C-alpha cells in the first residue's frame, strides 16, 4: 500500500510546487481601475483571529469526543483521524483549496479559481476580503478551519475499522472534490460582495455550515459505511466506550469552540456575531436537555453520553440558522434537534447500518433539520439589524416575508448537498477500496488501531507490552489489585487438560468474531478476574453454575476430553 501511495503524494507535491512557482512568476493581467479597497478594521480582525483559534480548538475537542467513545485499543488511532486533518487539509487549503472555494475569476458559480489565492502568493497582507474589513489572510485561515474539521467529522462513521493511510488519501481527495465546490456554491462572494456561487444566488441560507459542513459530512459518512464492511461482531457484540470522561470533555471543548464557529461567521465584531453566539448557547442547552429527557423516558435513565450527544446535536442544528434567528427560535431548533437526533440514533440497531460514533445520526440528520428550520425561523429584520445592512436576505425578498420561497430554497440546497456528497463520496470510497484497500484485516481490527496502525498505545495502564510492536495477549490479565467490595470470590480449577490447551481455547474465545459468543461464555466472562493456567478466578456469580458453564465451554472445544472442575473458596 505504501508503494502505491508514496509515488502519488510525491508527484502531487512536485506538481503543486511547479504550479505555485509558475503562478508567482506569471504577471497578473491588468484590470480596470476600481474603487479603493476597504480599510482593515482592527476590532473586526481581532475578533476573527480569536474565532479562528476557537474553531481550531474544536479539532482536538472532536478528537477527545470521538476518542472516548471507542474501545481502549482504538483511542489513539481514532484521535489521529481528527488531528491529522489539521496537517493534510491545512496545506491543501493554502495551496489551492481556498482558491477553489472562494476564488471568483470563474463567473459560472460552479467552481472558484484565482491565481492570486494559490499559495496566497498574490495576496497583500492588508488586502480585505470582499464585503468585509478583515484581511484575506485571516479569512483564509478562518474558513480553512471549517475545511479541516469537516472530513474529521466523517471519521466518526468509520471508526475502529479503517486503515490510516487510505483514510489520509480520502481526506485529501474529499476536501478537494466535495467540500471545495460546496463551499463555493453557498458562500463565495464576488468583488461587489454579492453571492457568486449558484446556490447562494438562488437564495439558500447557510450561516455557518449546516449544508456545507454537517449535511455533507453526515451523508458522506453514510455513503462510506454502506459501501464498506461493518465492524467485526457488529451488531451482535456491544461496544463499550473506553472513557466518557474524554467524551464529556470533548463536548465541552466543542461547545466552547462553536462560539467562534458560529459567531465568527458574521465576519465582524458586530451585533450579528452577538446574535449568533446567543443562538448557539441556547440551542445547545435545549438540545442537551431534550436528548436526556427523551432518553430518560425511553430507557429509564439519562446518560453522560446522551448529554454530550445532545449538546452536539443542538450545535449542529443551529449552525445554518445562527445569525438569522432569535434566541427563542434557537431554543425550538435545539429542542427539536435533541429529540429527532436521539430517535435517529435509536433506530440504528433496527436498520443494521454501522455508524460507529453516530456521525450520520447527529451531523447528517441534525444538519438537515437545521437547514430546513432556517427557512421557517429566519428573520430578515434581525439579520439586517445585526449586520447593519438593508439588503434582502436570501429568498425572503426585500420585505423578508416570503417564507415559502425560502423554505423551498433550503430544501433544494439541502437536496443538492445530499446527492452531491453521497454520490461523490461513494465514488471516492470505491476507488480507494479497490486500489489500496480501506478497511483493516479482521485480525488487525481485533488487535486495535493503536498498535497495528501506529505502533503505540493510547493508555499505558501498567500492563502494556514491553515493546508496543509485540502482539498483546488476548487473555484477561490479572487485576493490579484485588477487587473491592463484599462480592463473593472463588476459584474454579479445571483438570483433565493441559494449561496450554486451556489458555489457547480461552484466548480464542476472547477474540471478537462474526458470530456472537456462546451462551456459556456470556455467562462466565463478566465474572472472571484472572486466568492463570487451569485456574479461573471469579468475583461474583454462582460457583456451581460457573463450574458447569466452564465444563461445557471447554469440553466442546477440546475434542471430547473428560474434564473435572473443583471450587476453591477465597480466604476471608
HELIX and SHEET records of a PDB file:
HELIX    1   1 UNK A    2  UNK A   25  1                                  24    
HELIX    2   2 UNK A   42  UNK A   67  1                                  26    
HELIX    3   3 UNK A   72  UNK A   74  5                                   3    
HELIX    4   4 UNK A   75  UNK A   92  1                                  18    
HELIX    5   5 UNK A   93  UNK A   97  3                                   5    
HELIX    6   6 UNK A   98  UNK A  102  1                                   5    
HELIX    7   7 UNK A  115  UNK A  120  5                                   6    
HELIX    8   8 UNK A  136  UNK A  154  1                                  19    
HELIX    9   9 UNK A  155  UNK A  157  5                                   3    
HELIX   10  10 UNK A  164  UNK A  174  1                                  11    
HELIX   11  11 UNK A  175  UNK A  179  3                                   5    
HELIX   12  12 UNK A  180  UNK A  187  1                                   8    
HELIX   13  13 UNK A  198  UNK A  202  1                                   5    
HELIX   14  14 UNK A  210  UNK A  215  3                                   6    
HELIX   15  15 UNK A  216  UNK A  227  1                                  12    
HELIX   16  16 UNK A  244  UNK A  263  1                                  20    
HELIX   17  17 UNK A  264  UNK A  266  5                                   3    
HELIX   18  18 UNK A  271  UNK A  299  1                                  29    
HELIX   19  19 UNK A  304  UNK A  319  1                                  16    
HELIX   20  20 UNK A  327  UNK A  346  1                                  20    
HELIX   21  21 UNK A  348  UNK A  351  1                                   4    
HELIX   22  22 UNK A  359  UNK A  359  1                                   1    
HELIX   23  23 UNK A  360  UNK A  364  3                                   5    
HELIX   24  24 UNK A  365  UNK A  377  1                                  13    
HELIX   25  25 UNK A  380  UNK A  387  1                                   8    
HELIX   26  26 UNK A  394  UNK A  396  5                                   3    
HELIX   27  27 UNK A  403  UNK A  435  1                                  33    
HELIX   28  28 UNK A  442  UNK A  447  1                                   6    
HELIX   29  29 UNK A  449  UNK A  454  1                                   6    
HELIX   30  30 UNK A  499  UNK A  509  1                                  11    
HELIX   31  31 UNK A  519  UNK A  525  1                                   7    
HELIX   32  32 UNK A  543  UNK A  555  1                                  13    
SHEET    1   A 4 UNK A 528  UNK A 532  0                                        
SHEET    2   A 4 UNK A 535  UNK A 539 -1                                        
SHEET    3   A 4 UNK A 489  UNK A 495 -1                                        
SHEET    4   A 4 UNK A 564  UNK A 569 -1                                        
END                                                                             
